[in-house]
Amino acid sequence: MLWVKAFHIISLVCWFAGIFYLPRLFVYHAACEDEPGRERFKIMERKLYRGITTPSMIATVLFGVWLLSYNLSGYFSQGWLHVKLVLVALLIVYHFYCGHLVKVFRDDRNTRGHVFYRWFNELPVFILLAVVILAVVRPF
């Protein structure tokens, strides 16, 4: 079980690295004014999303389900886990919206400025704080 937990945490760290960096690339991409720079950001965004962030999300979910399988009824009787799973679901929605934005930038259809993406970039921070506190402290 500890190996599964370790791999769950490792994949979570990799997923969040991507989920934090990808919107930061959107900030720079939205502010970029030269064509070679925009093309470079398109490549970086695609590789980060497909090569690191998405596989890490899949691994995080798989290892998380594996952890739950050890004591499914026990875990689901605890309120903190319900809230954590809702937050994870929201993060998955955020992840796929980032994938949508990768396509928007790829197709040169972005209409938002860098300030929007600066705020957008902060959302997963709050989810991470809440998920870690829920998993460690288990307040209810």
Secondary structure as UniProt FT lines:
FT   HELIX           2..31
FT   HELIX           35..47
FT   HELIX           48..53
FT   HELIX           54..69
FT   HELIX           72..76
FT   HELIX           79..106
FT   TURN            107..108
FT   HELIX           114..120
FT   TURN            121..122
FT   HELIX           123..137
//
